[in-house]
Structure formats: C-alpha cells, structure tokens
Amino acid sequence: MIRLPLLDADAPEQFPAPDRALTEPNGLLAFGGDLSVTRLLAAYRRGIFPWFGEGEPILWWSPDPRCVFRTDQLRPNRSLRRQLAGKRWRVSVDQAFEAVIRGCAAPRGDHSGSWIVPAMIDAYLQLHRQGHAHSVETWDGERLVGGIYGVAVGRLFCGESMFSVDSGGSKVALIALARLLHENGYPLLDAQVANPHTLSLGATEIPRQQYLEQVGQLTAQAGHAGSWNDLGSRLWQP
C-alpha cells in the first residue's frame, strides 16, 4: 500500500523533500493542500508541480529524471521553416493567457478528459493576474492557432502545456518563448516529464538532483516582474 504525505492546509510553503518521491509512479511525492499562489510558487521553487485529474485529490510530483529545454539551443529546424513558408503568422506575449490555457485544456483526439481541470485553470489565472504565469500566443490574423503557458520563478521558467489548432502553432510559440527567455536571462525551460514530442523538439533529460541544484540557483535570482507584454517586441517572427 502506498502511503503518501498529506500536505498541511495551514502550511502552504511546506513540502516533503523531492528525494522522497516514489519511483513508481515516477515522482509522486504528496497529496492534498490547495492551489493557492503561495503554495504553487513554493512548489516550483522546490522542483515540484501539481498534476491530477478530475475527481482526484491534488497530487504533487518531482520526477527523476527531469525533462528540460536549454533556451539557447531551441531553434526552428528546416522542416518547420518549410512548413511555415508563406504563412503570415505572428506571435505575442501575455495577450491571451486565458484562451491559451483553455486551448490546452480542450479535449484532443480520442481523449475526452484533461489534467487541466477547472481548479487548475482558476489557479493559473490567478498566478497570471499576479504576474507569475505567462503565455506566448501564435496568431493567423486575429485567429489564435497555438500557444504555450507556464510559470516564472526567479530566472526559471516552468512550462505547463501547449496546444495547436493549426499544425506548427505550438512549435512557433515554444521557439518564440525560448528566444524570449534566452534574451532575458532565463537559461532553463522546465518541461517536467519527457515524451516523444518534446524530445523531438530538442528537450533533454537530466537527473533530478542536477535539476534541483539549478532550480536553487535560478529561483534565487530576480526575474522580470509583472506582465511580459513589453518583452514581446523582439520575438522571432515566423
């Protein structure tokens, strides 16, 4: 029988050490608590994130290994450039955060459910309102065709999810985000758990302990506070 620590509702900044996480399922660390801004930021500073489905308790994770992008290494490949040839797409920052998170939460293919449940949407909208969560959007005219969102803590950016309506929409947003982060002193984009798609885009896996050491260094540095609207003018234009 699995026995997980139950988080104290009155101590939003207290978490078990990540090395206490289970190996199966990989990274499951604790349950309970809430999705307050204070607790979420405390989690990200410790290399922990929430991930749970509809009808489940809040589950907290810190997997080993950890999937990351190096922001100076993520660039459009030849295939993507060919795919986008002739398109008049543009990108923006923090212009449609709610639309992006709801796009990420929408059912995909044969999957009717999503881990981005209403409580998660509400929590990350609150993070966005307070200047901690950000989105990059891809547009075809006035139509949103893709996007990505995540949370900035210090000089660390924790990617949460991305979506496409048109093929390539999320890739454009991801590459634009990486450029924005690199140009503003954010060397690491956390992708949490590897999958074939993120690995094909250039993500790598590193040991959890190495990731946590980098998290400690990056979150101790001052990041760009508030909205990132003003950072969007230098993004790559597809």
Steps between C-alpha positions, in 0.01 A plus 500: 500500500631844401513749787544857384549805721189715536584869469402726789228740388636765736863475384497583129880524470577159651570203273682171546851487353481404130731202555217341698292470183394156383675323216169348389311698398809702428518816707177482700585686820192611698130578480255754635547862586366760261590689182560839659756732347721462809498120485553481124799735506646310795463178304674631187787635709555142621472329162145377573183542294131398524349248260169323553177416324134577550371341822851437640663674795771753421815298428854644515790368294878525463610237245849362441635563241369845411427618146634846408573727205814715487362829377809583292470176303136500390470626141270437202622205295489478121176300503318764705634783284373322188163437668462868585619636166246748371302519825450846648490385861600723788570442868410693815564475874237512778231616257267199533603299806151370578441397140830312498437308822150411385641389166744275686213360710279419199456130409751369247438220253338202670568636851192659655661601830785728605723544803441875465182484707295811589680540835834508316371758252381723783831464687717586200279791402567636849874444452475688171313791657778532757772497233638148559347304210549594135396393154635528148239498226518419128252684275383472141346844464261526794466122541693328779668195345722388788662594827695399807478606865700452818628654821807718559677480836816707520694416182333160455207444265282195559306407188158351567328423170467604137244450225448542127193561291708512180806280456810677623316748722638365827852456358510865397386604849759273666788629289390860552480438875851351501635808322323732742639308796853483364512871419379588849730277703289186550725207399267212589149409386361217710293248304434271800469150349645393166286373217584427134366839390709712739810289435453546125497877557837495677421435865744298708477306827722575798517339846260649753781602733672694222171668416438593864844656529426718198156585636656621824739727312247638252212563739731697729549758225260784428289447190289730286205602718144556385360466148738398223317701233799728457731205432316393185640749251820302439344156448579293196250570224407186305 
